[in-house]
Amino acid sequence: MKIKLVRSTIGRPGDQVATVKALGLKKIGDEREVPNTDAVKGMVNKVKFLLEVQE
């Protein structure tokens, strides 16, 4: 699954910022290939409004 950070984490609650960081994303435009596991799906679902997801 490919994810891309498309919105800023500025002003977001700390748990959402930590989730984005745990997914390996730092700056807007960062892309990453992540495994399609239940744990990762849950993390992506928590911050889906900040991400662009391709499966």
Predicted model as a PDB file, atoms N, CA, C, CB and O in Angstrom, pLDDT in the B-factor column:
MODEL        1                                                                  
ATOM      1  N   MET A   1       0.859  -1.161   0.000  1.00 95.00           N  
ATOM      2  CA  MET A   1       0.000   0.000   0.000  1.00 95.00           C  
ATOM      3  C   MET A   1       0.912   1.232   0.000  1.00 95.00           C  
ATOM      4  CB  MET A   1      -0.981  -0.007   1.234  1.00 95.00           C  
ATOM      5  O   MET A   1       1.871   1.297   0.768  1.00 95.00           O  
ATOM      6  N   LYS A   2       0.609   2.204  -0.863  1.00 97.00           N  
ATOM      7  CA  LYS A   2       1.373   3.447  -0.911  1.00 97.00           C  
ATOM      8  C   LYS A   2       0.594   4.545  -0.197  1.00 97.00           C  
ATOM      9  CB  LYS A   2       1.680   3.854  -2.376  1.00 97.00           C  
ATOM     10  O   LYS A   2      -0.610   4.703  -0.404  1.00 97.00           O  
ATOM     11  N   ILE A   3       1.295   5.300   0.644  1.00 97.00           N  
ATOM     12  CA  ILE A   3       0.664   6.430   1.315  1.00 97.00           C  
ATOM     13  C   ILE A   3       1.490   7.680   1.057  1.00 97.00           C  
ATOM     14  CB  ILE A   3       0.517   6.167   2.840  1.00 97.00           C  
ATOM     15  O   ILE A   3       2.710   7.616   0.902  1.00 97.00           O  
ATOM     16  N   LYS A   4       0.805   8.816   1.016  1.00 98.00           N  
ATOM     17  CA  LYS A   4       1.466  10.097   0.778  1.00 98.00           C  
ATOM     18  C   LYS A   4       0.837  11.129   1.707  1.00 98.00           C  
ATOM     19  CB  LYS A   4       1.345  10.538  -0.726  1.00 98.00           C  
ATOM     20  O   LYS A   4      -0.386  11.224   1.809  1.00 98.00           O  
ATOM     21  N   LEU A   5       1.689  11.904   2.387  1.00 98.00           N  
ATOM     22  CA  LEU A   5       1.206  12.957   3.273  1.00 98.00           C  
ATOM     23  C   LEU A   5       0.851  14.175   2.426  1.00 98.00           C  
ATOM     24  CB  LEU A   5       2.272  13.318   4.359  1.00 98.00           C  
ATOM     25  O   LEU A   5       1.719  14.738   1.758  1.00 98.00           O  
ATOM     26  N   VAL A   6      -0.416  14.586   2.447  1.00 98.00           N  
ATOM     27  CA  VAL A   6      -0.863  15.696   1.606  1.00 98.00           C  
ATOM     28  C   VAL A   6      -1.332  16.904   2.412  1.00 98.00           C  
ATOM     29  CB  VAL A   6      -1.977  15.233   0.705  1.00 98.00           C  
ATOM     30  O   VAL A   6      -1.565  17.969   1.841  1.00 98.00           O  
ATOM     31  N   ARG A   7      -1.474  16.755   3.738  1.00 97.00           N  
ATOM     32  CA  ARG A   7      -1.852  17.882   4.594  1.00 97.00           C  
ATOM     33  C   ARG A   7      -0.915  17.945   5.782  1.00 97.00           C  
ATOM     34  CB  ARG A   7      -3.320  17.759   5.067  1.00 97.00           C  
ATOM     35  O   ARG A   7      -0.340  16.933   6.182  1.00 97.00           O  
ATOM     36  N   SER A   8      -0.763  19.117   6.341  1.00 96.00           N  
ATOM     37  CA  SER A   8       0.170  19.355   7.436  1.00 96.00           C  
ATOM     38  C   SER A   8      -0.338  18.782   8.754  1.00 96.00           C  
ATOM     39  CB  SER A   8       0.427  20.840   7.587  1.00 96.00           C  
ATOM     40  O   SER A   8      -1.543  18.643   8.965  1.00 96.00           O  
ATOM     41  N   THR A   9       0.601  18.455   9.635  1.00 96.00           N  
ATOM     42  CA  THR A   9       0.249  17.986  10.976  1.00 96.00           C  
ATOM     43  C   THR A   9       0.254  19.134  11.991  1.00 96.00           C  
ATOM     44  CB  THR A   9       1.221  16.889  11.424  1.00 96.00           C  
ATOM     45  O   THR A   9      -0.010  18.914  13.173  1.00 96.00           O  
ATOM     46  N   ILE A  10       0.546  20.340  11.543  1.00 96.00           N  
ATOM     47  CA  ILE A  10       0.561  21.499  12.440  1.00 96.00           C  
ATOM     48  C   ILE A  10      -0.844  21.716  13.007  1.00 96.00           C  
ATOM     49  CB  ILE A  10       1.059  22.780  11.693  1.00 96.00           C  
ATOM     50  O   ILE A  10      -1.818  21.766  12.255  1.00 96.00           O  
ATOM     51  N   GLY A  11      -0.944  21.844  14.310  1.00 97.00           N  
ATOM     52  CA  GLY A  11      -2.223  22.084  14.971  1.00 97.00           C  
ATOM     53  C   GLY A  11      -3.015  20.829  15.251  1.00 97.00           C  
ATOM     54  O   GLY A  11      -4.115  20.909  15.799  1.00 97.00           O  
ATOM     55  N   ARG A  12      -2.492  19.678  14.893  1.00 97.00           N  
ATOM     56  CA  ARG A  12      -3.190  18.412  15.134  1.00 97.00           C  
ATOM     57  C   ARG A  12      -2.850  17.894  16.535  1.00 97.00           C  
ATOM     58  CB  ARG A  12      -2.810  17.355  14.053  1.00 97.00           C  
ATOM     59  O   ARG A  12      -1.800  18.235  17.080  1.00 97.00           O  
ATOM     60  N   PRO A  13      -3.722  17.083  17.116  1.00 97.00           N  
ATOM     61  CA  PRO A  13      -3.419  16.494  18.422  1.00 97.00           C  
ATOM     62  C   PRO A  13      -2.154  15.632  18.357  1.00 97.00           C  
ATOM     63  CB  PRO A  13      -4.611  15.651  18.917  1.00 97.00           C  
ATOM     64  O   PRO A  13      -1.806  15.100  17.303  1.00 97.00           O  
ATOM     65  N   GLY A  14      -1.487  15.507  19.477  1.00 97.00           N  
ATOM     66  CA  GLY A  14      -0.224  14.788  19.546  1.00 97.00           C  
ATOM     67  C   GLY A  14      -0.293  13.349  19.080  1.00 97.00           C  
ATOM     68  O   GLY A  14       0.657  12.849  18.477  1.00 97.00           O  
ATOM     69  N   ASP A  15      -1.412  12.667  19.350  1.00 97.00           N  
ATOM     70  CA  ASP A  15      -1.519  11.271  18.923  1.00 97.00           C  
ATOM     71  C   ASP A  15      -1.564  11.144  17.404  1.00 97.00           C  
ATOM     72  CB  ASP A  15      -2.761  10.630  19.531  1.00 97.00           C  
ATOM     73  O   ASP A  15      -1.051  10.171  16.851  1.00 97.00           O  
ATOM     74  N   GLN A  16      -2.175  12.121  16.721  1.00 97.00           N  
ATOM     75  CA  GLN A  16      -2.214  12.092  15.260  1.00 97.00           C  
ATOM     76  C   GLN A  16      -0.834  12.380  14.676  1.00 97.00           C  
ATOM     77  CB  GLN A  16      -3.236  13.107  14.728  1.00 97.00           C  
ATOM     78  O   GLN A  16      -0.433  11.751  13.697  1.00 97.00           O  
ATOM     79  N   VAL A  17      -0.109  13.321  15.265  1.00 97.00           N  
ATOM     80  CA  VAL A  17       1.250  13.632  14.818  1.00 97.00           C  
ATOM     81  C   VAL A  17       2.139  12.406  14.999  1.00 97.00           C  
ATOM     82  CB  VAL A  17       1.829  14.847  15.598  1.00 97.00           C  
ATOM     83  O   VAL A  17       2.939  12.083  14.121  1.00 97.00           O  
ATOM     84  N   ALA A  18       2.005  11.727  16.128  1.00 97.00           N  
ATOM     85  CA  ALA A  18       2.807  10.533  16.402  1.00 97.00           C  
ATOM     86  C   ALA A  18       2.467   9.404  15.427  1.00 97.00           C  
ATOM     87  CB  ALA A  18       2.587  10.063  17.848  1.00 97.00           C  
ATOM     88  O   ALA A  18       3.358   8.660  15.018  1.00 97.00           O  
ATOM     89  N   THR A  19       1.215   9.268  15.055  1.00 97.00           N  
ATOM     90  CA  THR A  19       0.809   8.240  14.108  1.00 97.00           C  
ATOM     91  C   THR A  19       1.426   8.489  12.736  1.00 97.00           C  
ATOM     92  CB  THR A  19      -0.715   8.185  14.000  1.00 97.00           C  
ATOM     93  O   THR A  19       1.921   7.562  12.096  1.00 97.00           O  
ATOM     94  N   VAL A  20       1.396   9.743  12.285  1.00 97.00           N  
ATOM     95  CA  VAL A  20       2.006  10.088  10.997  1.00 97.00           C  
ATOM     96  C   VAL A  20       3.499   9.801  11.037  1.00 97.00           C  
ATOM     97  CB  VAL A  20       1.752  11.573  10.646  1.00 97.00           C  
ATOM     98  O   VAL A  20       4.053   9.257  10.081  1.00 97.00           O  
ATOM     99  N   LYS A  21       4.148  10.158  12.123  1.00 97.00           N  
ATOM    100  CA  LYS A  21       5.586   9.917  12.270  1.00 97.00           C  
ATOM    101  C   LYS A  21       5.884   8.422  12.289  1.00 97.00           C  
ATOM    102  CB  LYS A  21       6.117  10.580  13.554  1.00 97.00           C  
ATOM    103  O   LYS A  21       6.875   7.978  11.708  1.00 97.00           O  
ATOM    104  N   ALA A  22       5.029   7.642  12.956  1.00 97.00           N  
ATOM    105  CA  ALA A  22       5.221   6.193  13.024  1.00 97.00           C  
ATOM    106  C   ALA A  22       5.050   5.534  11.658  1.00 97.00           C  
ATOM    107  CB  ALA A  22       4.243   5.579  14.020  1.00 97.00           C  
ATOM    108  O   ALA A  22       5.621   4.474  11.402  1.00 97.00           O  
ATOM    109  N   LEU A  23       4.277   6.152  10.794  1.00 97.00           N  
ATOM    110  CA  LEU A  23       4.121   5.645   9.430  1.00 97.00           C  
ATOM    111  C   LEU A  23       5.324   6.000   8.559  1.00 97.00           C  
ATOM    112  CB  LEU A  23       2.843   6.199   8.804  1.00 97.00           C  
ATOM    113  O   LEU A  23       5.421   5.550   7.418  1.00 97.00           O  
ATOM    114  N   GLY A  24       6.236   6.802   9.094  1.00 96.00           N  
ATOM    115  CA  GLY A  24       7.458   7.133   8.371  1.00 96.00           C  
ATOM    116  C   GLY A  24       7.361   8.377   7.521  1.00 96.00           C  
ATOM    117  O   GLY A  24       8.183   8.584   6.629  1.00 96.00           O  
ATOM    118  N   LEU A  25       6.362   9.215   7.785  1.00 97.00           N  
ATOM    119  CA  LEU A  25       6.163  10.439   7.006  1.00 97.00           C  
ATOM    120  C   LEU A  25       6.567  11.645   7.840  1.00 97.00           C  
ATOM    121  CB  LEU A  25       4.691  10.569   6.541  1.00 97.00           C  
ATOM    122  O   LEU A  25       6.248  11.725   9.026  1.00 97.00           O  
ATOM    123  N   LYS A  26       7.273  12.584   7.212  1.00 96.00           N  
ATOM    124  CA  LYS A  26       7.741  13.762   7.944  1.00 96.00           C  
ATOM    125  C   LYS A  26       7.224  15.062   7.360  1.00 96.00           C  
ATOM    126  CB  LYS A  26       9.242  13.791   7.966  1.00 96.00           C  
ATOM    127  O   LYS A  26       6.738  15.924   8.091  1.00 96.00           O  
ATOM    128  N   LYS A  27       7.326  15.208   6.040  1.00 96.00           N  
ATOM    129  CA  LYS A  27       6.953  16.463   5.397  1.00 96.00           C  
ATOM    130  C   LYS A  27       5.844  16.215   4.379  1.00 96.00           C  
ATOM    131  CB  LYS A  27       8.179  17.116   4.716  1.00 96.00           C  
ATOM    132  O   LYS A  27       5.656  15.091   3.914  1.00 96.00           O  
ATOM    133  N   ILE A  28       5.122  17.259   4.043  1.00 97.00           N  
ATOM    134  CA  ILE A  28       4.098  17.169   3.014  1.00 97.00           C  
ATOM    135  C   ILE A  28       4.769  16.728   1.715  1.00 97.00           C  
ATOM    136  CB  ILE A  28       3.350  18.535   2.833  1.00 97.00           C  
ATOM    137  O   ILE A  28       5.811  17.259   1.331  1.00 97.00           O  
ATOM    138  N   GLY A  29       4.165  15.759   1.051  1.00 97.00           N  
ATOM    139  CA  GLY A  29       4.719  15.235  -0.187  1.00 97.00           C  
ATOM    140  C   GLY A  29       5.518  13.957   0.010  1.00 97.00           C  
ATOM    141  O   GLY A  29       5.845  13.282  -0.967  1.00 97.00           O  
ATOM    142  N   ASP A  30       5.839  13.611   1.251  1.00 97.00           N  
ATOM    143  CA  ASP A  30       6.554  12.361   1.516  1.00 97.00           C  
ATOM    144  C   ASP A  30       5.675  11.176   1.142  1.00 97.00           C  
ATOM    145  CB  ASP A  30       6.979  12.270   3.003  1.00 97.00           C  
ATOM    146  O   ASP A  30       4.488  11.145   1.464  1.00 97.00           O  
ATOM    147  N   GLU A  31       6.274  10.193   0.453  1.00 97.00           N  
ATOM    148  CA  GLU A  31       5.569   8.970   0.079  1.00 97.00           C  
ATOM    149  C   GLU A  31       6.281   7.789   0.697  1.00 97.00           C  
ATOM    150  CB  GLU A  31       5.482   8.815  -1.460  1.00 97.00           C  
ATOM    151  O   GLU A  31       7.487   7.828   0.936  1.00 97.00           O  
ATOM    152  N   ARG A  32       5.522   6.735   0.955  1.00 96.00           N  
ATOM    153  CA  ARG A  32       6.114   5.548   1.560  1.00 96.00           C  
ATOM    154  C   ARG A  32       5.287   4.330   1.184  1.00 96.00           C  
ATOM    155  CB  ARG A  32       6.207   5.693   3.100  1.00 96.00           C  
ATOM    156  O   ARG A  32       4.060   4.394   1.105  1.00 96.00           O  
ATOM    157  N   GLU A  33       5.969   3.235   0.955  1.00 97.00           N  
ATOM    158  CA  GLU A  33       5.320   1.943   0.720  1.00 97.00           C  
ATOM    159  C   GLU A  33       5.254   1.235   2.067  1.00 97.00           C  
ATOM    160  CB  GLU A  33       6.098   1.073  -0.360  1.00 97.00           C  
ATOM    161  O   GLU A  33       6.290   1.001   2.691  1.00 97.00           O  
ATOM    162  N   VAL A  34       4.061   0.893   2.524  1.00 96.00           N  
ATOM    163  CA  VAL A  34       3.890   0.229   3.817  1.00 96.00           C  
ATOM    164  C   VAL A  34       3.169  -1.101   3.615  1.00 96.00           C  
ATOM    165  CB  VAL A  34       3.101   1.135   4.808  1.00 96.00           C  
ATOM    166  O   VAL A  34       2.407  -1.251   2.660  1.00 96.00           O  
ATOM    167  N   PRO A  35       3.402  -2.071   4.505  1.00 96.00           N  
ATOM    168  CA  PRO A  35       2.722  -3.369   4.372  1.00 96.00           C  
ATOM    169  C   PRO A  35       1.212  -3.217   4.619  1.00 96.00           C  
ATOM    170  CB  PRO A  35       3.327  -4.403   5.363  1.00 96.00           C  
ATOM    171  O   PRO A  35       0.773  -2.342   5.366  1.00 96.00           O  
ATOM    172  N   ASN A  36       0.456  -4.071   3.990  1.00 95.00           N  
ATOM    173  CA  ASN A  36      -0.998  -4.018   4.092  1.00 95.00           C  
ATOM    174  C   ASN A  36      -1.482  -4.926   5.224  1.00 95.00           C  
ATOM    175  CB  ASN A  36      -1.652  -4.427   2.753  1.00 95.00           C  
ATOM    176  O   ASN A  36      -2.154  -5.930   4.985  1.00 95.00           O  
ATOM    177  N   THR A  37      -1.128  -4.556   6.470  1.00 96.00           N  
ATOM    178  CA  THR A  37      -1.533  -5.339   7.636  1.00 96.00           C  
ATOM    179  C   THR A  37      -2.649  -4.614   8.377  1.00 96.00           C  
ATOM    180  CB  THR A  37      -0.329  -5.592   8.577  1.00 96.00           C  
ATOM    181  O   THR A  37      -2.917  -3.438   8.129  1.00 96.00           O  
ATOM    182  N   ASP A  38      -3.291  -5.329   9.286  1.00 97.00           N  
ATOM    183  CA  ASP A  38      -4.383  -4.731  10.058  1.00 97.00           C  
ATOM    184  C   ASP A  38      -3.901  -3.562  10.903  1.00 97.00           C  
ATOM    185  CB  ASP A  38      -5.033  -5.780  10.952  1.00 97.00           C  
ATOM    186  O   ASP A  38      -4.598  -2.554  11.023  1.00 97.00           O  
ATOM    187  N   ALA A  39      -2.711  -3.686  11.491  1.00 96.00           N  
ATOM    188  CA  ALA A  39      -2.181  -2.616  12.335  1.00 96.00           C  
ATOM    189  C   ALA A  39      -1.948  -1.344  11.522  1.00 96.00           C  
ATOM    190  CB  ALA A  39      -0.874  -3.062  13.005  1.00 96.00           C  
ATOM    191  O   ALA A  39      -2.300  -0.248  11.958  1.00 96.00           O  
ATOM    192  N   VAL A  40      -1.360  -1.497  10.355  1.00 97.00           N  
ATOM    193  CA  VAL A  40      -1.084  -0.333   9.501  1.00 97.00           C  
ATOM    194  C   VAL A  40      -2.390   0.265   8.982  1.00 97.00           C  
ATOM    195  CB  VAL A  40      -0.167  -0.727   8.315  1.00 97.00           C  
ATOM    196  O   VAL A  40      -2.522   1.486   8.900  1.00 97.00           O  
ATOM    197  N   LYS A  41      -3.342  -0.577   8.635  1.00 96.00           N  
ATOM    198  CA  LYS A  41      -4.648  -0.079   8.179  1.00 96.00           C  
ATOM    199  C   LYS A  41      -5.316   0.775   9.252  1.00 96.00           C  
ATOM    200  CB  LYS A  41      -5.567  -1.253   7.796  1.00 96.00           C  
ATOM    201  O   LYS A  41      -5.929   1.797   8.944  1.00 96.00           O  
ATOM    202  N   GLY A  42      -5.196   0.351  10.527  1.00 97.00           N  
ATOM    203  CA  GLY A  42      -5.758   1.117  11.628  1.00 97.00           C  
ATOM    204  C   GLY A  42      -5.087   2.466  11.781  1.00 97.00           C  
ATOM    205  O   GLY A  42      -5.749   3.472  12.035  1.00 97.00           O  
ATOM    206  N   MET A  43      -3.757   2.487  11.623  1.00 97.00           N  
ATOM    207  CA  MET A  43      -3.014   3.751  11.713  1.00 97.00           C  
ATOM    208  C   MET A  43      -3.422   4.689  10.576  1.00 97.00           C  
ATOM    209  CB  MET A  43      -1.484   3.492  11.673  1.00 97.00           C  
ATOM    210  O   MET A  43      -3.646   5.880  10.792  1.00 97.00           O  
ATOM    211  N   VAL A  44      -3.517   4.139   9.363  1.00 97.00           N  
ATOM    212  CA  VAL A  44      -3.900   4.943   8.203  1.00 97.00           C  
ATOM    213  C   VAL A  44      -5.319   5.470   8.385  1.00 97.00           C  
ATOM    214  CB  VAL A  44      -3.792   4.114   6.898  1.00 97.00           C  
ATOM    215  O   VAL A  44      -5.593   6.626   8.061  1.00 97.00           O  
ATOM    216  N   ASN A  45      -6.218   4.646   8.895  1.00 97.00           N  
ATOM    217  CA  ASN A  45      -7.604   5.058   9.098  1.00 97.00           C  
ATOM    218  C   ASN A  45      -7.705   6.207  10.098  1.00 97.00           C  
ATOM    219  CB  ASN A  45      -8.441   3.875   9.575  1.00 97.00           C  
ATOM    220  O   ASN A  45      -8.575   7.068   9.968  1.00 97.00           O  
ATOM    221  N   LYS A  46      -6.821   6.224  11.093  1.00 97.00           N  
ATOM    222  CA  LYS A  46      -6.846   7.264  12.125  1.00 97.00           C  
ATOM    223  C   LYS A  46      -6.513   8.636  11.559  1.00 97.00           C  
ATOM    224  CB  LYS A  46      -5.872   6.921  13.239  1.00 97.00           C  
ATOM    225  O   LYS A  46      -7.047   9.641  12.028  1.00 97.00           O  
ATOM    226  N   VAL A  47      -5.636   8.695  10.555  1.00 97.00           N  
ATOM    227  CA  VAL A  47      -5.205   9.981   9.986  1.00 97.00           C  
ATOM    228  C   VAL A  47      -5.495  10.056   8.494  1.00 97.00           C  
ATOM    229  CB  VAL A  47      -3.710  10.202  10.234  1.00 97.00           C  
ATOM    230  O   VAL A  47      -4.779  10.739   7.762  1.00 97.00           O  
ATOM    231  N   LYS A  48      -6.533   9.363   8.030  1.00 96.00           N  
ATOM    232  CA  LYS A  48      -6.824   9.275   6.594  1.00 96.00           C  
ATOM    233  C   LYS A  48      -7.096  10.634   5.946  1.00 96.00           C  
ATOM    234  CB  LYS A  48      -8.012   8.373   6.372  1.00 96.00           C  
ATOM    235  O   LYS A  48      -6.894  10.784   4.741  1.00 96.00           O  
ATOM    236  N   PHE A  49      -7.544  11.614   6.707  1.00 97.00           N  
ATOM    237  CA  PHE A  49      -7.829  12.940   6.160  1.00 97.00           C  
ATOM    238  C   PHE A  49      -6.538  13.714   5.875  1.00 97.00           C  
ATOM    239  CB  PHE A  49      -8.716  13.734   7.129  1.00 97.00           C  
ATOM    240  O   PHE A  49      -6.587  14.757   5.222  1.00 97.00           O  
ATOM    241  N   LEU A  50      -5.403  13.235   6.343  1.00 97.00           N  
ATOM    242  CA  LEU A  50      -4.111  13.878   6.078  1.00 97.00           C  
ATOM    243  C   LEU A  50      -3.358  13.172   4.946  1.00 97.00           C  
ATOM    244  CB  LEU A  50      -3.252  13.889   7.353  1.00 97.00           C  
ATOM    245  O   LEU A  50      -2.349  13.680   4.458  1.00 97.00           O  
ATOM    246  N   LEU A  51      -3.844  12.012   4.536  1.00 97.00           N  
ATOM    247  CA  LEU A  51      -3.110  11.151   3.608  1.00 97.00           C  
ATOM    248  C   LEU A  51      -3.845  10.952   2.282  1.00 97.00           C  
ATOM    249  CB  LEU A  51      -2.853   9.805   4.251  1.00 97.00           C  
ATOM    250  O   LEU A  51      -5.048  11.180   2.161  1.00 97.00           O  
ATOM    251  N   GLU A  52      -3.057  10.515   1.294  1.00 97.00           N  
ATOM    252  CA  GLU A  52      -3.578  10.006   0.036  1.00 97.00           C  
ATOM    253  C   GLU A  52      -3.131   8.556  -0.011  1.00 97.00           C  
ATOM    254  CB  GLU A  52      -3.066  10.844  -1.226  1.00 97.00           C  
ATOM    255  O   GLU A  52      -1.940   8.276   0.129  1.00 97.00           O  
ATOM    256  N   VAL A  53      -4.064   7.622  -0.208  1.00 96.00           N  
ATOM    257  CA  VAL A  53      -3.755   6.199  -0.111  1.00 96.00           C  
ATOM    258  C   VAL A  53      -4.020   5.523  -1.448  1.00 96.00           C  
ATOM    259  CB  VAL A  53      -4.583   5.530   1.010  1.00 96.00           C  
ATOM    260  O   VAL A  53      -5.056   5.740  -2.076  1.00 96.00           O  
ATOM    261  N   GLN A  54      -3.053   4.690  -1.876  1.00 94.00           N  
ATOM    262  CA  GLN A  54      -3.223   3.837  -3.059  1.00 94.00           C  
ATOM    263  C   GLN A  54      -2.960   2.406  -2.628  1.00 94.00           C  
ATOM    264  CB  GLN A  54      -2.261   4.265  -4.236  1.00 94.00           C  
ATOM    265  O   GLN A  54      -1.936   2.114  -2.009  1.00 94.00           O  
ATOM    266  N   GLU A  55      -3.884   1.515  -2.954  1.00 85.00           N  
ATOM    267  CA  GLU A  55      -3.703   0.119  -2.543  1.00 85.00           C  
ATOM    268  C   GLU A  55      -3.194  -0.732  -3.660  1.00 85.00           C  
ATOM    269  CB  GLU A  55      -4.989  -0.454  -2.031  1.00 85.00           C  
ATOM    270  O   GLU A  55      -2.989  -1.932  -3.478  1.00 85.00           O  
TER     271      GLU A  55                                                      
ENDMDL                                                                          
END                                                                             
